[in-house]
Amino acid sequence: MELDKGCVEAAGLWYEDLRKTIERDGSVENPYDVCIFNKICSDGIQTTIALQVNDSMVSNVHESNLDAFHTYLKEVYKETRVVKGRVLDYIGMLFDFTKRGEVKVTMGGCENFKEMSSPASPTLFDVQSTMKATVEESAWFHSMTAKVLGGPYSHRSHHINIRRFGLCEKVDDGEVIVEHLGTEQMFVNVLTKPVQGAQFIREHGQLTNWM
């Protein structure tokens, strides 16, 4: 299925198409996670399918069941690429199935952070308190901050909106325009202040693009 790059609906459309394809093969959506599907094969063994955008991990005790699913999937999506093995690199994590009945999950690559430095000020821990971080603790914190914000795995920090830290660079590159607005033009006031009357009507209209 071809989708326009950058289309807001692309991920949802892709999921719906893939979900229908998987369900036609007999898999059922897991009631606890819409990205997990299960299928009981003809030999009574369960196949588990985990979806992550355009990546998926499929597991089954019998390799013949895996081959059958891969064959079916390739008939629908011709460019499907399959990687098989007991040790798999999946969405940045290493899944090790070599020990029967167990799976070991690790996340490598952190050694790449060794040469990174932090732009944080050395006085970051200078607070008006008798309790201060030691030199070692401060250095560790600066190092970890640099790893999170600038490392190759920073995309995993979903709880940190890293884009805000690069605003100045975006302005310099011309990707973002920052304009000065007077107090009466700050239409977001309606979201943060109890504005009333004409000001409320004006700012509400500006915010909703009615003015």
ABEGO torsion letter per residue (X at the ends): XBBBBGBAAAAAAAAAAAAAAAAAAGBBBBAABAABBBBBBAAGBBBBBBBBEABBBBBBABAAAAAAAAAAAAAABAABBBBBEABBBBGGBBBBAABBGBBBBBBBGAAAAAABBBABBAAAABBBBABBBBAAAAAAAAAAAAAAAABAAAAABAABBAAAAAAAAAAAAGABBBBBBBAAABAAAAAABBBBEAAAAAAAAAAAGAX
